[in-house]
């Protein structure tokens, strides 16, 4: 099994209600991929970091193996969410993949 974790910071131009809308759309888009991508076991997006955090949201997902993670990265459903709901609004991205 491979765990895929991403931390994002939204662009500085967003705040308040707009930031909440963006985070909600990202969460719905990514969590909506469950059952649509081969090898994706679980996927969760946390949009409520505690005070003192230095990012805005986190993706925590689990794949059957590295091949499934690679397939996810190019799967049309994932690319649609990434290009439409994530990349236009994020300023930074940090990723960690590891075997569990």
N, C-alpha and C positions, 0 to 999 in steps of 0.2 A: 504494500500500500504506500502511496505517496501523498503527503500533505502539501498543499499549495496555499500559501498565506501571502496576501498583499495588503499593504497599508497605503492609503491615499490621503493626500492633502488637497482640498479644493482650492481653486484659484481665489486670490485675495479679493477679487471684485464681487464675490458672493458673500452675503451675510444674512442672518435672520431667517425669515420665512423662505426666501429663495434657496438658501443653503439646505434647509430642511426638505424642500421639494426635490432638489437634486439628489440628495441622499436617499430619499424614498424611491425615486425612479431607478437609481442604481441597484438598490436592494431588490426591488420587484423584478427588474430585468435579469439580474444574475441568479437569484433564487428560482426564477421561472425556468431556468435551464435544467433543473432536476428532472430526470426521466427523459430528457431529449438528447443527451449526449452519451454515447457509449463509454462505459468505464467510469463515469462520474457517480461516486457513491453518495456523497453528501456535499451540500453547499450552504453556507450561511454568511450573511453580511451583517456586521454589527455597525449601527449608525449612531450609537449613543456612547461615545467615549467619556470616561470620567474626567473631571477637571484635572489639569496638569498634563493631559495627553498632548502630544505634538503632531497628531494626525486627526483626520476627520472621520474616517471609516475604515473597516477592515473586512477583507474577504478571507474566509477560512473554508477550504474545500478539501475533499479527500477523493483520490482516484485509485483505481485498482492497481495501476503500475505507471511507470514513466511513459510508456507508449500511449496510454489513455490520456495522460496530461498533455502530451504533444498533440494528440488528436483534438483535444479540447481547444487548444490554442488557435487552431486553424478551422475549427468547425464553423460553418456559416451562421448558426444561431448565436454562438459566442461572439463572433466577429461583429455581428449586427449590434449586439448589446454594447460591446466595447467601443465601437466606433460611434454609436448613436447616443449612449447614455453615460459613458465613463470618460473617455479621452477628451471630449470637448470641454469638460468642466474641471478636470484635475490638473494641478500644478506639479505634483510630484507623486512618484510611485516607488515603493520599495517592495521587493519580492523575496520570499524564502521558500524553497522547495526542499523537502527532506523525506527520507524513508521512515515509515513507522512500522 
